[in-house]
Amino acid sequence: VFCSPLTAGRFAEADYDDKRVMKVPCYVRNLDSSHFFGRPIDRLFTVVDVESEKVIEVVDLGAVNAPPAPKPAKSSRTPIKPVLISSPQGANFSVTGAFEVTWGPWSFHLRLDKRVGPIVSLVRYNDRGRERLIAYQMMLSEIFVPYMAPETDWEYRTYIDSGEFGAGALMSSLVAGADCPEQSAYFSAAIPNDKGTTFEVRRAACLFERSTGDPVWRHGVPARLTQLTRPDVELVIRTIPTLGNYDYAIDWVFGQDGNIEMRIGATGIIAARGSEAGDMTAPSAAADTAFGELVAPGTVAVHHDHFFNFRIDLDVDGPANTLVRDRLVPQRLPDANLRRSLWQVERDPVTTEGPLSGQGNVARWRMVNPGASTALGHQPGIEIVTGGQATSLLAPDDESQARAAFSAHKLWLTRHNPNELYAAGDYPNLSLGGDGLPAFAADSEAVENTDLVLWANIGMHHVTRVEDWPVMPVRWHKLTLRPFNFFDQNPAFDLPLGFARPEPPALRSTIDSDAPQ
């Protein structure tokens, strides 16, 4: 048997006199000890006062069978031929000093933090000899994972992972050739513990470049039977914290097209509970799967959400910025036109901080510098592309939602404050709600032509499925920062035709022999 303490949230009807408590369920440890989260002992847990180190309550809701042990991961498949990412002439990036990274025109600083994991700061782009600032600091600010089961042994499971556990403290050691390409650069991290000393996570982060196999741009000229094309290469920073049953691949991706992507890959073992049903024809199947999916005989995986909030402190050519909203507005054309309709872009600045709502056909949000100008007279900007991110469906008066109110909106905007770092507040473990972004934006400060911070969510509703069991395949979601009128042309336009090729050995020896002594 293995028991694992879980954060209990904060609920007015069970606040345990403001004690700092954790709830401790247990699991059956089978021969494959890595899969114990898949065999919970349901309906039984203890409540522990962390400060007094005492069990203050034992909750026994009656027996239910533990899910059966899954079969060990043994493959009968024939191994495939090697498919590798390689840099036969060495890496195109350099790392100097305290994690100062340079790759082509990109440069930035990397730091590994106990609470949030990787922090990417002082992001610059060398635009034909001109160093241009894009972002002061970017990081994964918070993670909210509420489960959708109402029973006593499940309803408290509304985790705020970074603030309660630490996405940096739980970074796992990366495996070369699987978690990251073999030729990656690896970084170890010295993480402070709760006793004032440190512990080391070896290979906590990797840095690598990869050819995507796609063109970064292309155009064919059919009449001449020619194609103009350039290969796409990107730089990736990766960490993979293991937060309980879940593993999250956290990628920061820099592109030759000027894009920066924040990618989250969710994998691991989905949280399961026991079921009397062996299949969906069993009498108890409907009741057992009211809040989850039967993924194996006697095993129900509970539906849940994931919300990842990124704190993005953009400084587009400097700190004095304005957020602009672009709306696509349908327009009716006069009868004299062949067409009856089209759309136009209407642009207006955001004037006060707070959550950003759609308000109609929103095309994009752009952070611009009103005091700067490009060669064409544009205000240089960076667009944030959120895509089809989910927002929380929980009620505002749900206490778990109140603790993680940032999840109710895809985007928030605040005026920069160096003390406002975490979307759910500094201390979400015993929060009564209202901390973090709702408090940061409560005074509705003016936000034009000043130092601003965007808070962007990657959100997913995880309706569990059989294919997520016994280990979930990686499911990717992303945000993108995209230059918008920032450059004077496509920044990848002047890329060379292909990769550098080594000189033939015979040519090298001839040149060497003819060289002056």
C-alpha positions, 0 to 999 in steps of 0.5 A: 500500500502507498499513501500520498498526501493531497492538498485539500483546498479551502471550503467554508463547510470543512475548514478544519478551524483554519488548520493547514491540512492535507487529505491522504488517500492510499493506493495498491502498490502492484509489481509495476510500482510506477502505476500505483495511481491507477489502483486507488483504495477508494472511499477511504482517506485520512485528514492530516494536520501538517503543522501538528503532524497529527491525523485529525480525521479518518473518513471511511465511506464504505468498501469498493473494489480497487481497480485491477492491476493493468498489465505491465508495459511489455511490447511485442512489436518489432523496433522501428528503424532509427528516426533521429534529430541530429546536428552533425556539424554541432549546435547552432545555439550557444549558452554562456554565463548564467544560462544566456542563450543565443540562437541566430537572431534570438537571445534570452536568459533562462532560469529554473524556479522552484515554483513555476519552473522555467522563466524566460526573460530579456527576450531580444531579436537582432533585426539586421544589427539592431537589438530589439526587446520583445519580452521582459519576462515570461513564465507558467504562472499557475496550473488549475486541475479540478476533478468532476466527481461530487463524492466526498473522497473526490470533490476536494480534488481541485489542485492548484499545482504550481502554488500548492506543489511547485512545477519547478520543485517537481521537475523530473530528470529528462531521458536522452533520446526519448524526452529530448533528442540525444544531442540536446544540451541539458541543465541541472537545477539546484532547487531550494527545499523547505529546510533552507538547503537545496537539492539537485535535479539532474537534467531538469531542462533540455535545449535543442533545435530541430528541423520540423520537416516543414517549409518555413515558407514556400512558393512554386512557379509552375511555368518555370517548373521551379519551387522557392522554399526554405526548411523550417528549424526551431529552438526548444526549451523543455522541462517535464514536471511530474505532478502526482499522476500527471506529467506535463511537457512544458515547451518554449519554442522559438521560430525562424519566422519570429514566433514564440510558442508556449506548448503544454503536452499532458501525459501520465496516468489519468486519475481513476476510481474503482467500479463494480462494472466490468463493461458497459452492459453491467447494471451499475455501469450508468451510475459508475460512469456518471462523472467519468469513463469506463477505461478498463474492467472495474476502472473509471477515469474521472473527467476533469479540467486543466488550466495553465496560466502564462504570465507574459510581460511583453516589452515591445521595443520597450516597456511603454505599450498598449494592447489593441483589439482588432475586430472583424466587422461584417459590412454590407456592400452597395447594390452596385457591387457584384458582392453583397458583403465583406468584412473590415478590421476595426481597431481600438485600444484597451483602456483599463485592466481586467479580463478580456472578453470577446465582444463579438467577432474578435480577430486578434489581440496585439501588444503595440508600442505607440511611441515607435514606428517601423519603416512603413509607419506601423506601430510595431506589435506582437499578437497573441494567438490563443486558439480554441482554448477552453474556459472554466465551466464551474460556477463563480460561487464554487469555492474551488473556482473562486480560488482559481478565478483566472480560469474563467477567461482566456486572457487578462491584462494588468498594469505591471507590478513586480509583486503580482506574479501568480494568477491565483495569488501568492498563497492559494493553498488556504485561499478563500478566493479573490486572490490573484488576478481578480485582486490585481485588476480590482482597481481598474488602472489605466493601461495605455502607453505603459508597462503591461502584463498579459495573462493567457490561459491554455485550457482543456476539458479532459473527457476521458477515453479508453485510449488514455489508459493505462498511460495517456498519450501526450496531448498538446495545446499551445499559445503563440506570440506572433510578430504583427507589423513588428518587422519590415518584411518576413523575418525568414525571407533571407534564410539560405537555401538549405543547411551548410554542407561540410567541405569535401575531405579532398578539398579541405586537404588541398586548401590546408596544404596550400595554406601559407606556413 
